[in-house]
Amino acid sequence: MIRKRNISIDHADVFFVRLVRVKTSEEQGLSLFPDADFATCPLLAVALALTVQAAPCSALIDNLPDQAHQTAVTLSPDVPLVELLNAPPVAVGLAAAAAPPRVDTTPTIYGHVNRVLDRVAPAAGVAVALRSHSFRRGGAQHANGCEQMTARWIFDRGSWNLSTTNKGFNYIFNTSREDHMIAKVLSGYQPTAAVPLQDLSSFNTQTLESIGGVQRTLFAGCYKLETESFNVNTKVLDVLTASTIRHYPVLKILNPESPAVKRIESSVTHAGCTLADLLA
């Protein structure tokens, strides 16, 4: 999962997130760059995820499960050993928190892609659906195919090898240079290209006041709330606001009735300005 407080912009003006593994609470840093294609832009995805949140929370995506916590069970020294041995399994040193019953299958991105492909694949003669393995592997092999990547030898083409793959990801994620290069390749740029973040610094004072009103409503679930863990860094919000406004026209064309588009339009109306003024 991604906590809102784990989204930042580093000293080199690079969008940076720290992923938290649900099972182990381990954090993993990752750099993100604006994609050349809005449909696969990670910054726009982060912005839209925040705008459509129904209520404030500490997580970027509010429908993911919380981290699993283990609770210690207090054992009295007065309890005979035979009773402990005959006790139910819960009477041990650690007891895992009971998981809620599974009601429905968790939606996945590759499942969504397969549903889209189901509408177009028959005409193309494609009968085999994507598996989660093939979907995850595609991005890594795309970056691995770039001749300018110095870490390309780490990944085995044709199959996953657990030890070499772990070695590769540890190398990439723990060295900022390789992290930046691979993030740029996955976003459609050359590894050494300069990819600046677009923020609100280029707007004049009057326009900034209008955008500020839109921003307060658009990101109401993470904008200067009393609970600090619910908030997103102001500099990050400026970048996300710029990305949302810049991509509004294509979002409107794609689906004018989508929750994100309606949220943007209602925020602009509430701020007393027009989208034409913001896009000018």
N, C-alpha and C positions, 0 to 999 in steps of 0.2 A: 504494500500500500504506500501511498505518498501523503505525508502530513503537509498541511498548508505551510507550516513553519519551516519545512524542509525544501521549499522552493525559493531560490535566490538568484542573484546575478553576481558573478564573481568579479574580481578586480580587473579582468580583461574584457569586461562587458559580454560575458558568455552566460546564457541561461543555464542554470544548474539545478538539478533535483537530486534528492537523496531518497532512494527507494528503501522501504523497510519490509523485510520478509515477515510474513504473518506468523510463521511457525517458530522462528528463532530470534526475532527482533533485530537481526543483523542489518546494518545500513550499507547501501551500495550507492556511490555517487555516479552521476551520469550527466554529460553535457548535451544540450539540445540546441539546434539551430532552426530558424524558420525555413520551412520547406519551399522549394520553388513551385510546388503544386499545392494549392490550398487544401485539397482533399486529404493529403497525407502530412499536413503541417502539424507538428507536435505542439507548437505554441498556441495555435488556434484551437486544438483539441483541449488543451488545458483551460483556455479562456472560456470555451463553451461549457465545459464541465462545471466551472464555477458559476456561470450565469444562470444555469438551470437548476441549481440546488434548491430544494424545497425549504430547507431550514439550515441555519448555521451549524457547522460541525467542524471538527479538527482535521478531517480527511479531505483530500481532493475529490475523491469519488465516494459518495456517501452510501452506496449500496454494497460495499465490500464488508466482509466480517471483520470484527475486531481481533486484535492479537489474542492468541490462546494463552491464558495464565494458569499456572499450577499453584494450588493452595496446599500448604503444609498441614498435616493432620497431627494434632497433639496426642501423644501416647503416654498414658500414665504408667509409672513404674509399678503401681500396685496391681496392674492387670496381669494375671498369670500368663505364662508363655503359651500354654495349651489353648487358652481362649484366643490369643492372637493368631495362632496357627489355624484355628477352626473358624476364624472370623471371615466375613465376606471380603472380596478383593479390595474394597474401598478402605479397609483398615490397614493401610500400609503407610510408609513414610511420606509419599507424595500422592496426591489424587488429582488427576487431570479434571479440569472443568468439563461438565457434561455438555456435549455438543447438542444443539437443537436438532430436532428431527428434520431430515431433508425432505422438503416439499416438492421442489422442482429442480430441474437441471440448471446449473449456473450458465447463463449465456456466455458464449465466447466469440471472439472476433472472427476466428476461422469458421465457426458455425454460421455467422452472419454472411461471410463471403460465400460459403457453400449455398446458402439460400438465394443469394443473388445469382450465382452461377447456374442454379437449377432453372432459371428463367431463360438463360441464353446458351447453356451448354448443349442441349439437344440439337439445336440447329447447326452447331459446329461439329457434332459427332463425338463429343467428349462424354464418356460414360463413368469415369472414375472420379470420385470427389476428393478434395484436398483433405489430408489428415492434419492433425495438430502438429505432428513432427515436421511434415513437409512445409507447413506454413511458417513455423518458427525458423526453420533452416534457411528459408529463402533470403531473408534480409542479411544474414551472416554471410552467405555465399555471394550475395551481390557486392558487399563490401570486400570480400576476399578476392573477388575478381579484378579489383583495381590494381594496376601494376605499380602504383606509387605507394601502396601500403607496405610498410616494413614488417608488419606482423602477419602477412599472408601465409607464410610457411607454417604457422602454428596449427592451422585448421586442415584436417584431412579432407580432400575432395572425395565425394562419393559415399562417405559414411561419417557418423559422429563417433569420436573416441573420447570417453569421459575425461581421462587424465589430460589429454592435450587440449581439449575444449576448455576445461577449467583453467588450465595454464594460460590459454589465450585470453580468456575474459579477465582473469586477474591482471594480466599484463596491460590489457587495453584500459581497464577501468582505473588502474592505479597509477597510470602515467597520463598526465593531462594532454600531452602532445598527441598521443595515439588516440585518446578519447575524442579530442576535437576533430582529428582527421577522419575517423570512422563516422562520427556524427554528421560531418559535412557530406561525405559520400552518400550516406543513407538519406540525406535531404536533397540530393540532386546536384551537389556542387563538387568541384575539384578539391582534393584533400588540402591543398595549400591556399585555396581561395579565401579572400577576406570577406566574411559574411557579417555585416553590421546588424545590430538589433535596432529595430525601429521603435522609438518611444514618442513622447509628446513634446520633446524639447524644441521641435521646429515650428510649433504653432505660436501665434501671437497671444498676447495677454487676454484679449477678449474671447478668442476661441478656446483658450485654456479654461476660462471660467465656465463656458458652456459644456465643455467636455468633462469638467469636474462634476457638474451636476448630473450628467449622464452616468459617469463612473460610480457615483455614490449609490444610484439606484440599480445599475446593472450588476454591480458586485456587492449588493447589500448584505450577502451572507458572509463576507470576509473583509469588509471595509470599516476599519476603526471601531471595532466592537469592544465591549468591556472585557470579554473573555479573550485573553491574548492569543490562545492557541487557535482561535477561530479566524484570526486575521492573516492576510497575505501582505508581504512586504510592499511598501508604497511604490518602489521602483519597479518591482515585478508587475504590479497592477497597471502601471503606465505602459509597459510593453504589451501586456495582454489587452488593454483597452485599444491601443493603436492597431493591434492585429485584428481585433474584432471589428472595428470601424472600417478598416481597409478591406476586409473580406466580406463586409455586409452585402454588397451588390451581387456577388456570386452565390452567397447563401440564399439570397432572396430569389434568384433565378432557379436555384436547385430545388427549393421547397419553400414557397412563400408562407405556408401554414405551419412551419416547424416551430417547436417551442423556443428555440434560440432566436429565430427571426422575430417572433412576437415579443419576446423579452426585450430585444434591442429596440424595437419600435416603441414599446410602451415606456421604456426608460428615457428615450429621446423626447417623447411627448410630455412626460412628467417633468423633465428638466426645462421645458418651455422653449425648445429649439427645434431645428429641422435637420434631417440627415443630409440635405443638400448643403447646408452650411458647414457641417462637419466634414463632408467629403470634398469640399471645394479646395 
